[in-house]
């Protein structure tokens, strides 16, 4: 029999597991607390559970725990990049960003990615597998434990397309915001998607209080297709309608991510078209100067061009900010720490 992945189970499910092992259901609450509040890494630590019970757990269950293979710390702003090993030898990348309003962790949702966005390093090696709920939770848990500082915000913006791992994502959101766990407010959770329309519609019906971030990156269907293959499947019109629907059903303002790529999507005409597209939608635009990756020839827009783009949007009364770069000295583009690790391993 497959061992039970207990760290991915809700408290209700855990009660059943515990009962099946011949223990009283209240033990589930203690076990849940060890895993999701005290962030235990082994059954040995769980000293208020009997040795016999711990023995049974060890035999029939796994306690998913990630190990940090590498941690890089920025000398500029304290941002930390973590490279975590999974039990099967795969690796994922997560980032801790320290802001005045609290600590934010950016986590991965898949090993690799299928979406193929042209400027993104995470998708170059393709998709390997989905992460489990426990593996998503563990990225936050290990960072909180290692840094010794409470995590107050979570952004699902690392490697992978979260809506392509939909059930796991939902479970993750419920568990990380659960009052029996770390109890991170849903309002402090952001999920970023390249625009999987049917899943965006399903998510809207969940009526969660999370923020949805949509990776738009272009102001026309043609330009979006050139940067993001997924745009061929779901058009820019469909994606924006799904955003409107999300706002109507949840009351949550949409964030649009727009990576500025020099000479590709950063003209004044692009800004005007973008403003037109977003007219009347309660939203916020986050401009991200693209992080060049060595596999592609895309370049960052000039500072002046970025400023002009922002001004143009503001003229049309669009809420817009330029994303502050965190950890510039440890940064390659997102996904590059993992990629350089894999490249090194293949070379040796
Ligand atoms: N698959 C999801 C989440 C992961 S990517 C999504 O597409 O939204 C997180 C964000 O980083 C997305 O907006 C993505 O387009 C952006 N991104 C990826 N590579 C980038 C790069 N080289 N420079 C700037 N932004 C990048």
Boltz pocket constraint, residues with backbone or C-beta under 6 A from the ligand:
constraints:
  - pocket:
      binder: B
      contacts: [[A, 115], [A, 117], [A, 119], [A, 120], [A, 121], [A, 156], [A, 157], [A, 158], [A, 159], [A, 160], [A, 161], [A, 162], [A, 192], [A, 193], [A, 194], [A, 195], [A, 213], [A, 214], [A, 215], [A, 257], [A, 259], [A, 288], [A, 289], [A, 290], [A, 291], [A, 292], [A, 293], [A, 333], [A, 334]]
      max_distance: 6.0
